Amino acid sequence: GAVVSQHPSWVICKSGTSVKIECRSLDFQATTMFWYRQFPKQSLMLMATSNEGSKATYEQGVEKDKFLINHASLTLSTLTVTSAHPEDSSFYICSAVGSGIAISNEAFFGQGTRLTVV
Amino acid sequence: AQSVSQHNHHVILSEAASLELGCNYSYGGTVNLFWYVQYPGQHLQLLLKYFSGDPLVKGIKGFEAEFIKSKFSFNLRKPSVQWSDTAEYFCAVSVNRDDKIIFGKGTRLHILP
């Protein structure tokens, strides 16, 4: 099946620094990627939708200047948390949608990145 | 905008008991429906999905779900649960196949051995 990989799996950073999280589709071309955030014991909240070569579309309440999303190629999207603060600590998950008979435009999820800001 | 409601936040069952987790969605048009499972410390896995056709969908690990359009429901069922089914279960909906997936709040299932 289609594989989506996130890197890193976990990261600890100091307050005020920026952190970049990568999301790669390993064996298919992802026309659309989604970024979610999951707080402990809560559901996944959609943050933004990104399409290759265009600006991301952010959900209401998500600061686009704080959570920079770049979808530079059909296999890579990055989420940069700028000037991170402890309240940004969370589990970030990406999903990717591609095209083709085998994967039928389904969404495949990465394993997630646990961010801890100290 | 579409939304998903899961009725049970926390369910505790004994092994071999039957399971039904409720899920209702709100959207007036055609939807795609999903159930995902998240085992402790692991990432999301797709249990089953409904796009069209037979409203009774069979997924992995013995799970099934029934889409009842008149009730806007997509309940998850398993006739006999196992201890290894302990996990969090998320119902989700999308409007188009390549559209964003909106998740319910999740149901934490705990199976007693």
Chai-1 contact restraints between the chains, C-beta under 6 A:
chainA,res_idxA,chainB,res_idxB,connection_type,confidence,min_distance_angstrom,max_distance_angstrom,comment,restraint_id
A,T32,B,D98,contact,1.0,0.0,6.0,A-B,restraint_1
A,F34,B,K100,contact,1.0,0.0,6.0,A-B,restraint_2
A,S43,B,F103,contact,1.0,0.0,6.0,A-B,restraint_3
A,S43,B,K105,contact,1.0,0.0,6.0,A-B,restraint_4
A,S43,B,G106,contact,1.0,0.0,6.0,A-B,restraint_5
A,L44,B,F103,contact,1.0,0.0,6.0,A-B,restraint_6
A,L46,B,K100,contact,1.0,0.0,6.0,A-B,restraint_7
A,T49,B,K100,contact,1.0,0.0,6.0,A-B,restraint_8
A,V97,B,D98,contact,1.0,0.0,6.0,A-B,restraint_9
A,N105,B,R97,contact,1.0,0.0,6.0,A-B,restraint_10
A,N105,B,D98,contact,1.0,0.0,6.0,A-B,restraint_11
A,A107,B,I101,contact,1.0,0.0,6.0,A-B,restraint_12
A,F109,B,L44,contact,1.0,0.0,6.0,A-B,restraint_13
A,Q111,B,H43,contact,1.0,0.0,6.0,A-B,restraint_14
A,G112,B,H43,contact,1.0,0.0,6.0,A-B,restraint_15
